[in-house]
Amino acid sequence: MQKLASKFIEVMQECRHIAKNGTNTFHKYKYATSADVLEKVNAALVKHGIASTALPEIISITDVQTAKGSIEHQPVDNKRIDHTTQVLHSCLLQCNLPNLKY
């Protein structure tokens, strides 16, 4: 696990600065878009041999009948999809950790 932790520190060091390519014209400020963040972070993860996957999970969905009589799937409490992120590195295959899926 120490090897993985040191790899994450290297990734964090490489991702200290992300260019702000997005512009909010209404409030007049620039921001880093999600595409900018993903591009920088994924490149650093790959460089250090770390794979990351996001597994979507549908939560809190209910069927609602519309005024026209059709059925639509709608979120409950504005929560529709959650996700779990898994991180994979070769050092995890050598670890003997309980409850770790790999």
Contacts in CASP RR format, 6 or more apart in sequence:
PFRMAT RR
TARGET T0000
AUTHOR 0000-0000-0000
METHOD contacts of the structure
MODEL  1
MQKLASKFIEVMQECRHIAKNGTNTFHKYKYATSADVLEKVNAALVKHGI
ASTALPEIISITDVQTAKGSIEHQPVDNKRIDHTTQVLHSCLLQCNLPNL
KY
1 91 0 8 1.000
1 95 0 8 1.000
1 97 0 8 1.000
3 89 0 8 1.000
3 91 0 8 1.000
4 50 0 8 1.000
4 87 0 8 1.000
4 89 0 8 1.000
4 91 0 8 1.000
4 92 0 8 1.000
7 48 0 8 1.000
7 49 0 8 1.000
7 50 0 8 1.000
7 89 0 8 1.000
8 50 0 8 1.000
10 44 0 8 1.000
10 48 0 8 1.000
11 41 0 8 1.000
11 44 0 8 1.000
11 45 0 8 1.000
11 47 0 8 1.000
11 48 0 8 1.000
11 50 0 8 1.000
14 40 0 8 1.000
14 44 0 8 1.000
14 47 0 8 1.000
15 40 0 8 1.000
15 41 0 8 1.000
15 44 0 8 1.000
18 32 0 8 1.000
18 36 0 8 1.000
18 37 0 8 1.000
18 40 0 8 1.000
19 32 0 8 1.000
19 36 0 8 1.000
20 30 0 8 1.000
20 31 0 8 1.000
20 32 0 8 1.000
20 36 0 8 1.000
21 30 0 8 1.000
21 32 0 8 1.000
21 33 0 8 1.000
21 36 0 8 1.000
22 30 0 8 1.000
22 31 0 8 1.000
22 32 0 8 1.000
22 33 0 8 1.000
22 36 0 8 1.000
23 29 0 8 1.000
23 30 0 8 1.000
23 31 0 8 1.000
24 30 0 8 1.000
24 31 0 8 1.000
42 52 0 8 1.000
45 51 0 8 1.000
45 52 0 8 1.000
49 89 0 8 1.000
49 90 0 8 1.000
50 87 0 8 1.000
50 88 0 8 1.000
50 89 0 8 1.000
51 87 0 8 1.000
51 88 0 8 1.000
51 89 0 8 1.000
52 85 0 8 1.000
52 86 0 8 1.000
52 87 0 8 1.000
52 88 0 8 1.000
53 85 0 8 1.000
53 86 0 8 1.000
53 88 0 8 1.000
54 83 0 8 1.000
54 84 0 8 1.000
54 85 0 8 1.000
55 83 0 8 1.000
55 84 0 8 1.000
55 85 0 8 1.000
55 86 0 8 1.000
56 81 0 8 1.000
56 82 0 8 1.000
56 83 0 8 1.000
57 81 0 8 1.000
57 82 0 8 1.000
57 83 0 8 1.000
57 84 0 8 1.000
58 80 0 8 1.000
58 81 0 8 1.000
59 79 0 8 1.000
59 80 0 8 1.000
59 81 0 8 1.000
59 82 0 8 1.000
60 75 0 8 1.000
60 76 0 8 1.000
60 77 0 8 1.000
60 79 0 8 1.000
60 80 0 8 1.000
61 73 0 8 1.000
61 74 0 8 1.000
61 75 0 8 1.000
61 76 0 8 1.000
61 80 0 8 1.000
62 73 0 8 1.000
62 74 0 8 1.000
62 75 0 8 1.000
62 76 0 8 1.000
63 71 0 8 1.000
63 72 0 8 1.000
63 73 0 8 1.000
63 74 0 8 1.000
64 71 0 8 1.000
64 72 0 8 1.000
64 73 0 8 1.000
64 74 0 8 1.000
65 71 0 8 1.000
65 72 0 8 1.000
66 72 0 8 1.000
86 101 0 8 1.000
88 102 0 8 1.000
92 100 0 8 1.000
92 102 0 8 1.000
93 102 0 8 1.000
END
